[in-house]
Amino acid sequence: MRSVQASRSLTWASIFVLLLAACIAAQGVVRKSAQQTAGEQRAERSLAAARENPLDLYAFLYRMPKGADLHVHLTGAVYAETFIKDGADDGLCIDILSHSFVKPRPSDTSLTASCADGQVPASRALDDQHLYDALVDAFSMRTFVPVTGTSGHDHFFDSFDKFDILSTRHLGEWVNEIATRAAAQNEQYLELMHTPNFDHTIELSKAVGWNDDFSKLRDELLARGLRNDVAVARGEIAEAENGRREIEHCGQPDAAPACRVEIRYLYQVLRGFPKEQVFAQALLGFETASADPRIVGINFVMPEDGYISMRDYALQMRMVGFLHTLYPKVHISLHAGELAPGLVPYEGLCCHIRQAVEVAHAERIGHGVDVMYEDRPYDLLREMAAKHVMVEINLTSNDVILGITGKDHPLPVYRRYGVPVALSTDDEGVSRIDLTHEYVRAVETYGLHYADLKQMVRTDMEHDFLPGESLWHAPDSFGETVAACSRDSLGADKPSAKCADFLAHSEKAHAQWELERRFRAFESAP
């Protein structure tokens, strides 16, 4: 009898505890809702309604301010259709078997060039729909279906080799395409990864050879004239910017909306090269970023699972760490953890993210997919949160390249541990997506709310590499601005004199204020 009464008492006690917890939780929801502005509540309701239909969801998120895209490869962001046109303009040929651009061979007279057997002029694709379609498929992930021996990973990375001989004279056109797409989606800032020509630097590295003493190796490369190559890199960026602004009529009455998209560049270092070449190119990247404010940092690219990339990964992180001590103002964002079980041995998943954070002093991590397979993953997550190391999340890229999606993706884990995260596209042209697509995917897959999206958008602007102080009082905390703007309405068209002076002296804070202005406009729209 006593046991029955005890059981009943326990049951009622349990119910009481559950009801109490529910009330507390409900109060928490109400409290959280009360903290939202009327505009944020309106946007939250609009997002909830849009969830019912993917097309409505896309339309809602297309208009929503998205701040920045911080993980964008310049050539990977261009759509195949543009490359086909440019290949024809360059007078290139197409290898019919591989559907790759190749250079024409000189004719016997050396006055003209012609395509070899098994090749046709690239201009042929403009009149042959089947060839045109085949090139689009070869240059991108469109219609790709994995087969034995050719994975999504292989097709993705192989696509770059098919169009990489295009002339850099098209850079301005390509940047304009990317900026135009960004402007249409209410983006305001891009950091484009680009590898300028470094042929001479490679020759220098071959002549100098390898030296385990990084200081001596650097001194020898500089003594041989490596700094002369900085002008080449700066020239390419200038060509890209000048070409883009000419196309967009920037500074003129008929300026295109793309002119309002601020663009900076990250110097891409190719990690799959021999170690002396990687060091030389990394040194050139740090030197170039130190000399040109348009180049705000460096990054290492190429497949992280490649043989040299895996073999030399720890060495490459030490290179970056060494150069960071000499060029502390150059920002560092690194591809790290773009790996998955089966792609490499499990031992290979141990520590790429950790080494990027602890050895190379990376401020941002691109991908970070294998974090839970690293040694002591929870310690690493806490460390990244404490150091405010942001992760650039590329959902579609991680799916098509690594086969990682849904619950297997660490995005929810990063968010749970307070690691700053933001969505990015990686290679929107090759993947045939845009940034809005990534927001749709995140909302549908992980049930994100408007407050979550706004947090991520603010996070990407908090972690961009624009110079100056942040608008926010504390890192990754978006509840209180710096003292100069604390009495102003966020994003006001006419901030106070004190706040305006602060914004005028910080490109970062100025961009963050513009983001808040866009949020205010978006949230007040019907």
N, C-alpha and C positions, 0 to 999 in steps of 0.2 A: 504494500500500500504506500509506504513511504517512498519507494523507488518510483511509483507512478506519479506521486505528487511532485517529486523532485524533477521527474522528466517534464511534467507539465510546466513547472516553474521555469525550467531551463528553456522550454519552448517559448513561453511568453517573454522571457528575458531576451532570447535571441531575436524575437520579433520586435521587441522594443528597441534593441540596439540597431536593427536594420532600419526601422522607421526613423530613429534619431539620425542615423547616418544619411538617410535619404533627405531629411530636412536640412541637415548641414550642407549636403551637396547642393540641394536646391537653392539654399541661401547663397552658396558660392556662385552658382550660375547667375542668380539675380544680381549679386554684387558685381560680378564680372560684366554683366550686361549694363548695369548702371554706370560703370566706368566708361563704357563706349559712348561716343558722341552720337547725336541723332543721325548724323550722316553715316557713321559706321554701322549703326543699327539698320538703316535703310539699305545699305549695301549688303549687309548680311542677309536680309530678307530677300533681296534680289538674287543673291547667289543661291540661296536655298530653293527658290522657285526655278532657277536655271538648271539646277541639278537634274531635274526631271527629264531633260532632253539634251543630248550632247551638243546639238547645234546651238541651242540657246546658251548653253554653258560657254561654248567657244565665243559667241557674240559678246557675252558679258565680259569675259576675260580679255578679249581683244581690245576692248575699250579701257580696261583697268590700267592704271599706271603700273609699269613694270620696272621702272628705274633703269637698271643696268643689265647687260649680259657680259659677264666677266670671263667666260670661257668660250672663246670663239676663234677658230682657226680661219684665217683670212680666205685662203683658197678653198677650204672645206665648206665655207659658208655660201659659196657661189653655186647657183644652180647649173646643171649640165647644159641646158639650152644656151646659156651665155657662152660657155666654153666652146660649143659647136660653132657658133657664129664667129668667135674669135679665132678658132683654128682655121676656118676658111679665110678670114682676113689675113692671117699670117702665112697663107700659102702652104700649109702643112699637108701631109698625106695621112691616110688612115690605113693601118695594118688590118686587113679584113679578118684575119683569124683571131687576133687579140682585141680588136676594136680599140686600138691605142693610136694616139697621134705620134707620127714619126716625121723626121725632117726629110725633105726631098733630096735625092741624090743629084749632084752636079751632072749635067749632060756632057756629051763628048766635046761640045764646043765651049763648055764652061761659061756660056753666056746666060743660059737658063737652067732651071732645075726641073726634074721630073720624078714621078713616083716609080718605085721599083715594082717588079712582078709581085703580085699578091697585095698590092697597095692601090688605093685610089685617092684622088684629091679630096681634101676635107670638104671642099665646096660641093662635092657630089651629094653629101648628106642633106643639103638644103633642097635638093630636088628628088631625093629618094627617101620616102617616109619609113621604109623598113630599115634602112641604114641609120636614119636619124633616131628611130626608136631603139635600135641596138646600142647606139652610142649613149643615149640617156641611161639605159639600163647598165651599161658598162661603167659609166662615170658616177653612178649612184646606187642606192639600195632599192630603187624602184623595181618591183616584180621579182626581187631576188628570193629564191627558195634554196635553203642549204641542201647540198648533195654530198655524197661521200667524197672526201678529199677537198671540198671547198666549203668552208664554214662562213657564217656571216662576218666573223672576224677577218678572214682571209679576203673576202670580196671587198669589204670596207677599205682595208688598208691598200689593197692592190689598185683600187680605183684612182688613187692619187698618182700613181706611176703612169697612168694612161693619159693624163692631161698636163703633166708637170713641165713639158717643154714649151708651153705657151709663153709668149713674150711678156716681160714685165711691163711693157708699154700699156698694157690693159689694166694695170693696178688701180688707176683712178676710177675706171668703169666698174671694177669689182667692188671697191669700197663704196661707191655710190649705190650699187645694188643692195649691199648689206645695210647701209644707212637708211635707204629709202624704205626697206622692209621694216626696219626698227622703228622709224618715225611713224609709220602707219599703225603700229601696235602700241603706241604710247610708251616707247622706250626713249630714254634721253642720253644714255652713255654706253659706250662700247670700249672694250679693250681687245684689240685684234692681235692674235699671235701671228707673227710673220718671220720668215727666215730670209734675210737679205743675202745677196750673193757673197759667198765667202771663199771663192776658189783660191784667191791668193793666200788667204790665211791657211788653207789646207796645205798648200805648197810649202809655206813657212814651217808648218808643224812637221812635215815630212823631212825637211832639211835639218831641223833642230833635233828631232827624235824625242824619245821619252826620257824624263828625269823624275825620280821619285821625290826630289826636293822641289815642291811647288814654287817656292820663291825663286830658285835658280831658273826653273823652266819659264816662269813669267818674265824674268829679266831678259832671258835670251830671246824670247819671242818679241818683246818690245824693242830690244836692240836691233833686231832684224827688220823692224819697220811695221809691226802689226798695227800700230795706231793709224797708219796710212789708210787702212781698210775701213776705218770709222767713217770716212767721207763717203765711201761707197754705200754703206748701210744708210747713212743719213740722206743720201741722194735718192735712194729708192723710196724712203718714207716721204720725202718732199715731193717726189713725182706722184705718189699716190694721193697725197693731200691736195696738191695743186690740180691734178686731173679731176678729182672728185668735186672740188669747189667750182671748177669751171663748168662741169656738167650740171651742177645744181644751181648755178647762177648766184652763188652765195655773195652777199653784200649788195645785191641789186634788187630793184623793186619786185621782180618776179622770182625771187629766191624760192627754191623748193623747200618743203618742210624738212627734208633730210639735212639741210644746213644746220638745223637746231639740234641735231644729234652730235654730241661731243664725242670725239674719238681719240683714244691713245693707243699705243702699241706695246706689245711684249715681244722681246727678242727671243725667237725660238732657237734653241740649241738641239742639234740632232744627236740623240744619245746612242744611236746604233753604229756609230763610227769608231775607229780605233781610238784608244785612250788619249794619245797625244793630240789627235784632231779634235776630240771633244773638249779637252782642256783649252786648246787654242781658240776654238769657237766660243766657249764660255767666257774666256777672257775678253774676246772681241765684243761679246754681248754686254758685259759689265762696263767696258770702256765706252761703248756706244750709248748706253743708257745714261752714263755719267755726263755725256757731252750733248745730248739732245733731249730736251724736256718732253718731246712728243713720245719718247720711248721710256715708259715708266717702270719697266722691270724685265725680268728674264723668266723663261720657262724651258723645261726639257721635254722634248716630244719624240715621237716614233713609238712603235709598240713596246710596251713595258715588258712583255714576255719574250721579246727577241733574245737571241743567244747572248749577244754582246751586252744588251741592256741588263740582263739578269746577272751575267758574269761580273760586270763592272759597276753594278748599281751602288754598292757601298763606297767604292772609289770615287764615283761621280758625285755622291753626296758630300764627300770630303772636299772635293774640288770646289763645290759651291760654298761650303762652309768657309774654306780658306779665302776665296774671293770676297765673300761677304765681309770679312774682317777688314779688307782693304777698300771696299766700296760699300760702306754701311748704308748709304742713302739709296742704293739701288734695291728696289723691291723684288721679292722672290715669291713666285707661285709655281708649284711643281706638280706635274702629273705623278701621282703616287697611289698605289693600290688599285690600278686599273687591271686587276687580275681576278681570277675565279678558280675554284677547285677544278682540277682536270686540265686547265690551260697550262699550268706549270705544276711541278711536284708540290706537295703540301709544304715541304720545307721552304719553298720559294715564296710562300705567303707570310712568312714570319715577321717581316719588319720593314717593309718599304715605307709605309706611312710614318712609322716612328723615326726612321733615319732622316726622312725629309724634314720632320719637325725638330728633332733634337740635334742633328748633325748639320743639316743644310740651312736651318733657321727659316724654313718656309713660313710665310705669313698666311698663305692659302694653299689648299690641296685640291687638285683636280681629280674628280671621280671618287677616290677613297672607298672603293667597293668592297675590298677584302678585309676591312678593319676588324671584323669579328674573328678572323683567322690569324690575326697577328698575336704575337706573344703578349700576354697580359692585356687583353683588349680593353677591359673596363678601366684599368689604370691609364691606358692611352687616351681613352675618351675623356676621362676627367682632366688629364693634362691638356688636351686640345681645348676643352672648355675654359680651363683656367688661363691659358695663353691666348684665348680668343683666335684660334686658328680656324679660319672659315673653310668649309668644304663646298666646292662647286659641284652641284648635283646635276648629272646629265642622264636623265631617265631613259630616253629613247636610245641614246648611244650605248648605254650599259646593257640594254635589252638586245639590240641587233649585233653588238660585238661580243658581249660576254654571255648572253643568255640569262642575265640576272634581272629579275623584275618582281613586282608584287612584294610578298612577304620575305622574299630572299634578298631584297634590297635593304641596305642599312639606313636609309633615310629616317625611318621612325626611331631607330636606335640613337642616331645622332641627335635628333630633336629631344629625345627623352633625357639625354645626358647634358643638354644645354650647349652642345657644340653649335656654333653659328653655321647656318646652311643657307644657300640660295640656289635657285634654279638657273640653268644655262643650257645652251643648245649644242655646244661642241662643234658640230659640222652640219649646220642646218641644210646646206645644199646637197651634200652627199646623203644625208638621212631623209631628205625631202620633207622637212618640218619647218616650223617657226617657233619662236619662244612661247607664243600663246598655246601652241600644241602641248608644250611641256607643262604649262600650268593646268590645262585641261586634264592631262594624264595624272598629275599629282592630286588634283581634287577628286577625280574618279577613283583612283587607286587607294588613296589614304584618307579620304573623307575630310579633307582640310576645310576649315572655315575661313571666312573673309579675314578675321583677325590673324590667322596663321599666315595667309598669303601676304598681308600687309607687313607682318613681321619679317618675312623673307625678303620682300622688296626693299624694306628699309635696311636689312642686313647687307644686301649686295652693295648699296650705296655707302654703307658704313665701312665696307672693306675694299672699296675701289682704291686705286693707287694715285688718285688725284692729290696734289699737294695741299697742305694746310690742315688746320685743326678741324675736328668733327663738330657738327652742330650740337651733338648730344653730350650731356654732362658726363656720362660714364659709358664705357665701351659696351656695345650691344644691349644697352638699356635705353628704351625709347620713350620713357615717361617724363624726362626732364631735360630741357635744353641747357646750353651754357648760360652763364649769368647775363651776358650781353643781350640775349634774346628771350630771357625767361618771362618777361612781361608782355611779349608780343604774341599775337595770334599766329599759330603755325602756318607758314606759307602765305602770309598776308602780302598783298600786292605792294603795300607801302610800309615796310618795317620801320621801327623807330630809328632815330639817328645812330644810336649806340649799336643796335643790331645790324643796321645797314653797313656801318663801318667794319664790324666783325666779318660780315659776309663778303665784303669787298676785298678782304685780306686773306680769304681762304677759298680756294676753288672747290674743295670738298664740301665745306659748309654751304657754299652758294648752290652747289648741285643738290644738296640735301634739302635746302629750302625750296628749290624749284620742285622737287619731288612732292613735298608737303603741299605746295600750291596745286599741283596736279591732283593729289588725293582730295583736296578740299573741293575742287571743281567736279571731280568724278562723283564724290559722295553727295553732292548737292543736286546732281542731275536727276531728273525724274526716271 
